[in-house]
Amino acid sequence: MLTSHGRHRYEELDSLRGVAAMVVVFYHASTFWNDPRPLWFMRLNQSPLGLLISGPDAVLLFFVMSGFVLFLPYIRPEGPDPYTKYLIKRVCRIYLPYLAALALAIAADLMFYRPVAVIFTKWVTWMRPFPVDKVWPHILFIGSDSLTEFNPSFWSLMYEMRVSILFPLVAFLALRMRLLSGAVVSLAICSGGFYLADLLGAPSVKTIGYGGLFVLGALLARHLPTVREWMEKRNAFSRTVILVLAIFLFKSTHLLPAKFYQWWTLVPLHGAGAALFLVLSMTTVHFKSFLHTRALRWLGKVSFSLYLVHGVVLYALASVFWMQSGHHVLLLSGGIVLSLFLSEYLYEWIERPSILLGRRLTRRAV
């Protein structure tokens, strides 16, 4: 039976999103070294602290959380908004800030690019001649599988918008599945999507794979009372086991045999770990208290803006100062601090007005 917990705002999820965005920032800063990586990086990445630079896995957490949040209106007594209103809000929430960030990235590329061969070879994607042919695919979310020519974070927004447009189908599935069997089905959808993408040579089919993670998040939203009741009965040891399992699944890339290093095996495993972190954030007192600290609430507020702006800041600083600086860790640390500073302004000038615009437009919509 549907309940009214869909009305509740889970502030801990905002903070968790902020933590995940910060992990992506650390990850992109760490990728400025080509192989062989510094010894400190290798040791960090192979330890549990490697969670701090598990950027691709943090993006999977975004997808699971999006499924959770987008499904909440479906468990309100009055049900979700009409599809037109929902889509208008979603476009204003995701696409308009993205367009602003795209314009910023293109401008920074044109102004600051320098040929720094030490790093601009494998991980950093600004290039010359300037890729004019990549601008329209970025605007329309078509053509390119990665969409990383101007900003390393843009690729995920393509899938975010695609699945958001199809979210009523995600909700249809989540409303008709039990928790455990549905979780298995959602992870099977995830695995199958990536397997088909590889088999057919069609990167766009990855949308199905990422859509499976949205289904998983939606299932957690629908069955949250059951999940919370089950977690409340677990003792401290059991909760610790769940935390260790979440870390193991999140870090399974480094813990499993190389033959399992395939998208269709790793993404479902890491997605399951992301789902467990989401559950722990909402059902564990100490975890929730940590996520409700003032600093993390602020980080959660600006998380999307931080996600959009940090790559441009790091690219620009590396272009201008990398060859003049022998203190690259200090340079990248400064880039992280500057990204945090600018994210507040991007939130106030672009992201928040876009959200308010969506609300105004849907109040007028019939």
C-alpha positions as CSV (number, residue, x, y, z in Angstrom):
1,M,0.0,0.0,0.0
2,L,1.3,3.5,-0.8
3,T,2.1,5.7,2.1
4,S,2.7,9.4,2.6
5,H,6.4,9.2,3.3
6,G,6.8,10.5,-0.2
7,R,6.1,14.0,1.2
8,H,9.2,13.9,3.4
9,R,12.4,15.6,2.4
10,Y,15.4,13.5,3.2
11,E,18.1,16.1,3.9
12,E,20.7,13.4,4.5
13,L,20.4,12.5,0.8
14,D,21.3,16.0,-0.1
15,S,24.4,15.7,2.0
16,L,25.2,12.3,0.7
17,R,25.0,13.8,-2.8
18,G,27.4,16.5,-1.7
19,V,29.9,13.9,-0.4
20,A,29.6,12.0,-3.7
21,A,30.2,15.2,-5.7
22,M,33.3,15.8,-3.6
23,V,34.5,12.3,-4.4
24,V,34.2,13.0,-8.1
25,V,36.2,16.2,-7.6
26,F,39.0,14.3,-5.8
27,Y,38.9,11.6,-8.6
28,H,39.3,14.1,-11.4
29,A,42.1,15.8,-9.6
30,S,43.9,12.5,-9.2
31,T,43.6,11.7,-12.9
32,F,46.0,14.5,-13.9
33,W,48.9,12.1,-13.6
34,N,49.4,9.7,-16.4
35,D,50.7,6.2,-15.7
36,P,52.7,5.3,-13.8
37,R,50.8,7.0,-11.0
38,P,52.5,8.3,-7.9
39,L,53.1,5.6,-5.2
40,W,50.9,7.5,-2.7
41,F,48.0,7.4,-5.2
42,M,48.3,3.6,-5.8
43,R,48.4,2.9,-2.1
44,L,45.4,5.1,-1.4
45,N,43.4,3.7,-4.2
46,Q,43.9,0.1,-3.1
47,S,42.9,0.8,0.5
48,P,39.4,1.5,1.9
49,L,40.3,5.2,1.7
50,G,40.2,4.6,-2.1
51,L,36.5,5.4,-1.6
52,L,37.6,9.1,-1.6
53,I,38.7,8.9,-5.2
54,S,36.0,6.4,-6.5
55,G,34.6,9.0,-8.9
56,P,32.8,6.7,-11.4
57,D,31.2,4.8,-8.5
58,A,30.0,8.1,-7.0
59,V,28.2,8.8,-10.2
60,L,26.4,5.5,-9.9
61,L,25.3,6.7,-6.5
62,F,23.8,9.8,-8.2
63,F,21.7,7.6,-10.4
64,V,20.4,5.5,-7.5
65,M,19.6,8.6,-5.5
66,S,17.9,10.1,-8.6
67,G,15.6,7.1,-8.8
68,F,14.8,7.3,-5.1
69,V,14.0,11.1,-5.2
70,L,12.0,11.0,-8.5
71,F,9.9,8.2,-7.3
72,L,8.8,9.9,-4.0
73,P,5.9,11.7,-5.7
74,Y,4.5,8.3,-6.7
75,I,3.9,7.4,-3.1
76,R,2.1,10.6,-2.1
77,P,-1.6,10.1,-1.7
78,E,-2.3,12.6,-4.5
79,G,0.2,10.9,-6.8
80,P,2.8,12.5,-9.0
81,D,2.5,15.7,-11.0
82,P,1.2,15.5,-14.6
83,Y,4.0,14.4,-16.9
84,T,4.3,17.8,-18.6
85,K,4.9,19.6,-15.3
86,Y,7.3,17.0,-14.2
87,L,9.3,17.3,-17.4
88,I,9.4,21.1,-17.3
89,K,10.8,21.0,-13.7
90,R,13.3,18.3,-14.7
91,V,14.6,20.3,-17.7
92,C,14.9,23.4,-15.6
93,R,16.6,21.5,-12.8
94,I,19.2,19.6,-14.9
95,Y,19.4,20.9,-18.4
96,L,19.5,24.7,-17.9
97,P,22.4,24.7,-15.4
98,Y,24.1,22.2,-17.7
99,L,23.8,24.6,-20.7
100,A,25.3,27.4,-18.5
101,A,28.1,25.1,-17.5
102,L,28.7,24.1,-21.1
103,A,29.0,27.7,-22.2
104,L,31.5,28.3,-19.3
105,A,33.5,25.2,-20.3
106,I,33.7,26.2,-24.0
107,A,34.8,29.7,-23.0
108,A,37.4,28.4,-20.7
109,D,38.7,26.0,-23.3
110,L,39.1,28.9,-25.8
111,M,40.8,31.2,-23.4
112,F,43.0,29.0,-21.2
113,Y,44.0,25.9,-23.3
114,R,47.8,25.3,-23.5
115,P,49.4,22.2,-25.0
116,V,50.7,20.5,-21.8
117,A,51.9,17.2,-23.1
118,V,52.6,15.8,-19.7
119,I,48.9,15.5,-18.8
120,F,46.8,16.5,-21.8
121,T,47.3,13.2,-23.5
122,K,45.0,10.6,-21.8
123,W,42.8,12.0,-19.1
124,V,42.3,15.7,-20.0
125,T,40.3,16.2,-23.1
126,W,40.7,19.8,-24.2
127,M,42.3,19.7,-27.6
128,R,43.4,21.5,-30.7
129,P,42.1,22.1,-33.2
130,F,39.0,23.2,-31.2
131,P,36.3,20.6,-31.7
132,V,33.6,22.8,-33.2
133,D,31.8,19.7,-34.3
134,K,31.3,18.6,-30.7
135,V,29.3,21.6,-29.6
136,W,25.9,20.7,-31.1
137,P,26.1,17.1,-29.8
138,H,26.7,18.5,-26.4
139,I,23.7,20.8,-26.6
140,L,21.4,18.1,-27.9
141,F,22.8,15.2,-25.9
142,I,23.4,13.2,-29.1
143,G,26.2,11.7,-31.2
144,S,29.0,11.3,-28.6
145,D,28.9,8.5,-26.1
146,S,31.1,10.3,-23.6
147,L,30.4,14.0,-24.0
148,T,33.7,14.8,-22.2
149,E,35.4,17.0,-24.7
150,F,34.8,20.2,-22.7
151,N,34.1,18.9,-19.2
152,P,34.8,15.4,-17.8
153,S,31.5,15.4,-15.8
154,F,29.0,16.0,-18.6
155,W,28.7,12.4,-19.7
156,S,26.5,11.4,-16.8
157,L,24.0,14.2,-17.5
158,M,23.2,12.8,-20.9
159,Y,22.0,9.5,-19.2
160,E,20.4,11.5,-16.3
161,M,18.2,13.3,-18.8
162,R,17.4,10.3,-20.9
163,V,16.2,8.2,-18.0
164,S,14.4,11.2,-16.5
165,I,12.4,11.5,-19.7
166,L,11.5,7.8,-19.4
167,F,11.0,7.8,-15.7
168,P,7.3,6.9,-15.8
169,L,8.4,3.6,-17.1
170,V,10.8,3.2,-14.2
171,A,8.0,4.0,-11.8
172,F,5.7,1.5,-13.6
173,L,8.3,-1.2,-12.9
174,A,9.0,-0.2,-9.3
175,L,5.3,-0.1,-8.4
176,R,4.8,-3.7,-9.5
177,M,7.9,-5.4,-7.8
178,R,8.7,-6.6,-4.4
179,L,11.9,-5.3,-2.8
180,L,14.2,-8.3,-3.0
181,S,13.0,-9.7,-6.3
182,G,12.8,-6.2,-7.7
183,A,16.4,-5.5,-6.7
184,V,17.5,-8.6,-8.5
185,V,15.5,-7.5,-11.6
186,S,16.9,-4.0,-11.5
187,L,20.5,-5.2,-11.3
188,A,19.7,-7.7,-14.1
189,I,18.4,-4.8,-16.2
190,C,21.6,-2.9,-15.4
191,S,23.8,-5.8,-16.4
192,G,21.8,-6.6,-19.5
193,G,21.9,-3.1,-20.8
194,F,25.7,-2.9,-20.7
195,Y,26.0,-6.4,-22.1
196,L,23.8,-5.5,-25.1
197,A,25.7,-2.2,-25.6
198,D,28.9,-4.1,-25.9
199,L,27.4,-6.9,-28.0
200,L,25.7,-4.5,-30.4
201,G,28.4,-1.9,-30.4
202,A,25.7,0.7,-29.6
203,P,26.8,2.9,-26.7
204,S,23.3,4.5,-26.4
205,V,22.0,1.2,-25.1
206,K,23.9,1.9,-21.9
207,T,20.9,4.1,-21.1
208,I,19.1,0.8,-20.2
209,G,22.0,-0.2,-18.0
210,Y,22.0,3.1,-16.0
211,G,18.2,3.0,-16.0
212,G,18.4,-0.2,-14.0
213,L,20.0,1.8,-11.2
214,F,17.1,4.3,-11.3
215,V,14.8,1.3,-10.9
216,L,16.8,0.2,-7.9
217,G,16.6,3.6,-6.3
218,A,12.8,3.8,-6.9
219,L,12.4,0.4,-5.3
220,L,14.2,1.6,-2.2
221,A,11.9,4.7,-2.1
222,R,8.7,2.6,-2.4
223,H,9.8,0.1,0.2
224,L,11.6,2.5,2.6
225,P,9.4,1.8,5.6
226,T,10.1,-2.0,5.2
227,V,13.8,-1.3,4.8
228,R,13.9,1.0,7.8
229,E,12.0,-1.5,10.0
230,W,14.4,-4.3,9.0
231,M,17.5,-2.1,9.7
232,E,16.2,-1.0,13.1
233,K,16.2,-4.7,14.2
234,R,19.9,-5.1,13.2
235,N,22.5,-4.8,16.0
236,A,25.8,-2.9,15.7
237,F,27.7,-5.9,14.3
238,S,25.1,-6.5,11.6
239,R,25.3,-2.8,10.5
240,T,29.0,-3.0,10.4
241,V,28.8,-6.1,8.2
242,I,26.5,-4.2,5.8
243,L,28.9,-1.2,5.8
244,V,31.8,-3.6,4.9
245,L,29.7,-5.2,2.2
246,A,28.9,-1.8,0.8
247,I,32.6,-0.9,0.7
248,F,33.5,-4.2,-0.9
249,L,30.9,-3.8,-3.6
250,F,32.0,-0.2,-4.2
251,K,35.7,-1.3,-4.4
252,S,35.1,-4.6,-6.2
253,T,37.1,-3.3,-9.2
254,H,40.2,-3.8,-7.2
255,L,39.2,-6.9,-5.3
256,L,37.8,-9.3,-8.0
257,P,39.7,-11.3,-10.6
258,A,40.5,-9.4,-13.8
259,K,38.1,-11.5,-15.8
260,F,35.2,-9.8,-14.1
261,Y,36.4,-6.3,-15.3
262,Q,33.5,-5.8,-17.6
263,W,30.9,-3.0,-17.6
264,W,28.1,-5.6,-17.4
265,T,29.5,-7.1,-14.2
266,L,31.1,-4.2,-12.4
267,V,28.3,-1.5,-12.8
268,P,25.7,-3.7,-11.1
269,L,28.1,-4.6,-8.3
270,H,29.0,-1.0,-7.7
271,G,25.4,0.1,-8.0
272,A,24.4,-2.4,-5.3
273,G,27.1,-0.9,-3.1
274,A,25.7,2.5,-3.8
275,A,22.2,1.4,-2.8
276,L,23.6,0.0,0.5
277,F,25.2,3.4,1.2
278,L,21.9,5.1,0.5
279,V,20.2,2.7,2.9
280,L,22.8,3.3,5.6
281,S,22.5,7.1,5.3
282,M,18.8,7.0,6.0
283,T,18.6,4.2,8.7
284,T,21.8,4.6,10.8
285,V,21.8,7.2,13.5
286,H,25.5,8.1,13.5
287,F,25.6,8.2,9.7
288,K,22.5,10.5,9.6
289,S,24.0,12.7,12.3
290,F,27.2,13.0,10.3
291,L,25.3,13.9,7.1
292,H,23.3,16.6,9.0
293,T,26.4,18.6,9.9
294,R,26.3,22.2,8.7
295,A,29.3,21.8,6.3
296,L,27.8,18.7,4.6
297,R,24.4,20.4,4.3
298,W,26.1,23.3,2.5
299,L,28.0,20.8,0.3
300,G,24.8,19.1,-0.5
301,K,23.2,22.4,-1.5
302,V,25.9,23.2,-4.0
303,S,26.7,19.6,-5.1
304,F,25.3,19.9,-8.6
305,S,27.0,23.2,-9.2
306,L,30.2,21.8,-7.8
307,Y,29.9,18.8,-10.1
308,L,29.4,21.1,-13.1
309,V,32.2,23.6,-12.5
310,H,35.2,21.7,-10.9
311,G,36.4,20.0,-14.1
312,V,36.7,23.4,-15.9
313,V,38.6,24.9,-13.0
314,L,41.0,22.0,-12.8
315,Y,41.6,22.0,-16.6
316,A,42.1,25.8,-16.7
317,L,44.6,25.8,-13.8
318,A,46.5,22.9,-15.3
319,S,46.6,24.6,-18.7
320,V,48.0,27.8,-17.4
321,F,50.2,26.8,-14.5
322,W,51.2,23.1,-14.7
323,M,54.5,23.7,-16.5
324,Q,55.4,26.7,-14.3
325,S,54.7,24.9,-11.0
326,G,56.7,22.1,-9.4
327,H,54.0,21.8,-6.7
328,H,51.3,20.0,-8.5
329,V,49.5,18.7,-5.5
330,L,49.3,22.3,-4.1
331,L,48.0,23.5,-7.5
332,L,45.3,20.9,-7.7
333,S,44.4,21.5,-4.0
334,G,44.0,25.2,-4.9
335,G,41.7,24.1,-7.8
336,I,39.5,22.1,-5.5
337,V,39.2,25.1,-3.1
338,L,38.4,27.5,-6.0
339,S,35.8,25.0,-7.3
340,L,34.1,25.0,-3.9
341,F,34.1,28.8,-3.9
342,L,32.7,29.1,-7.4
343,S,30.0,26.5,-6.9
344,E,28.3,28.8,-4.4
345,Y,28.0,31.5,-7.0
346,L,26.9,29.1,-9.7
347,Y,24.2,27.8,-7.4
348,E,23.0,31.3,-6.6
349,W,23.2,32.8,-10.1
350,I,22.3,29.8,-12.3
351,E,21.0,26.6,-10.4
352,R,18.6,28.2,-8.0
353,P,17.0,30.6,-10.5
354,S,16.6,27.6,-12.9
355,I,14.8,25.7,-10.1
356,L,12.6,28.7,-9.4
357,L,11.8,29.1,-13.1
358,G,10.6,25.5,-13.2
359,R,8.3,26.1,-10.3
360,R,6.9,29.3,-11.9
361,L,6.3,27.7,-15.3
362,T,4.5,24.7,-13.8
363,R,2.3,26.9,-11.6
364,R,1.0,28.4,-14.9
365,A,0.8,25.1,-16.7
366,V,-2.6,23.4,-17.1
